[in-house]
Each structure stands twice: as structure tokens, then as C-alpha cells.
């Protein structure tokens, strides 16, 4: 019990007497929010932005929060997710750690040199976990991160709301135990919007959020469910993803999905695939 109240070591590197050391906290924002794609993007995958690469310290921190219930990590992970969401909504650039975003916006000066970013309201829709997984972990990790990210974005002056409107309508296998070819089939038709979600989803564009992306199957399934309910998916954001695309931030999307254009149409353009994982 004392270990839960007073963490004995950093979740990222094992440094003593801290839940997250400064170095591992900084690693959650490196190399900065970038657009990412899996090696073989599933059909319908929107543009995805990641705060960091899912490896090393970020991977350890995400697993500690998700699988071991280290709830004290929700805020730093939520701030990292907020950086990816910010970049996604702006269509590239401006993401990163909270102090970086606020410094670039001129909000850290007294008085501020600029007004908060004028971005339209939007919804954060977390990708749902199964009831069994949530019960086994004792918490809904993705929803918790979405709430933390929304709180951080509101401090930037953005109008954002978490809408946990998706659910699994049938049993699915644990994605972590499946290969890239089996994951899309496992989730095909498995996600749906809850009753009445259509009214909320039509009020603002959606940014899908998850803790990490590997094959993109979960995000593609979530995008289909939102669109079937009448919503418009602007982009997706995750804390950890594959290595970033090599083109500049705000550039093109890889095959199999694409950035949503301002009028809501999904465009396609060639991109450089991430290295094999």
C-alpha cells in the first residue's frame, strides 16, 4: 500500500523516490508531435498525430499507467496527448509540451502578447476498451488520458469536450495478442456509437484519442463508428506511435487513409512509411 501512495521508482527508468523523473517526463514530448502512419495503414485510418515514439521510457510509462494502475501518470501522459491533439487540430505544428505550446502562442508572458489560439470547438472521442479489460485494470486508461488532455487544452484557451460515445457491441480478442493482418478483422464492425450519440457528434468535429497506435486498426474502426453515427473525424491523436513520417509536420498522409480537408472530404497523398516494427 505504501508503494501506491509513495511510488518507489520512476515508471520510465526506475529512478528512486519519484513517480516520473524529469528526463522521462521530457521523453514523452520527444521528438515533438508529428504525423505518423503504420507500415500498412488500414482502410479508413484518419491522419494520426503522436506525441512521441512508442519505445523505451514512453512505452514503460504508458504500460505503468494502463496495466499497473499508476494513476499519478495520467496528468503527464494527458499533457503529452494534448500536444498531439493540438498539432492535429492545427493541421501540423504547435504541439509539444504545455510550456512550449503556450510560449509559442505568447501566453506565458505577462501580459500575454497574443490572444489564445482561435480554433473552433471540437470533441475528443476516446477509443473504447472492452468492459472486461477495464474491469481487469480497475480503470479506463484511455478515457482518463482524454480527460487529462482536455483539461490541459482548456488551459490553452481551447473549447474542447470529452465525448466517450463509443462502445464495443460484440466481444473481441485482445489486440495485443494478434498480428497486423488479424487486427482489422478482429475489430471489423465491433465498435458502435451509444444511443443518442448522433446529436452530440453533429455539434463539432471529432479528434479520436488513444494511448498508442501500432497497426491503426482500433483508430480506423473508431473512425468508421463515428462517421456511421453522423460525426466528422478531423484527425486522431495518440501518446505513442511508430517513428514519424519524414516529411515536414503538416505534410501528406500515407496510403490507406488521409487528412480530412476543411470541407470534410478525406484526401490521399503518398507518404514515407514508418520503419518496420
Buried (B, 14 or more C-beta within 10 A) or exposed (E): EEEEEEBEBBBBBEBEEBBBBEEBBBBBBBEBBBBBBBBBBBEBBBBBBBBBBBEEBBBBBBBBBBEEBBBBBBBBBBBBBBBBBBBBBBBBBBBBBBEBBBEBBEBBEEEEEEEBBEBEEBBBBBBBBBEEBBEEBEBBBBBBBBBBBBBBBEBBBBEBBBBBBBBBEEEBEEBEEBEBEBBBEBBBEBBBBBEEBBEBBEEBBBBBBBBBBBBBBBBBBBBBBBBBBEBBBBBBBBBBBBBBBEBEBBBBBBBBBBBBEEEEEBEEEEBBBBEEE
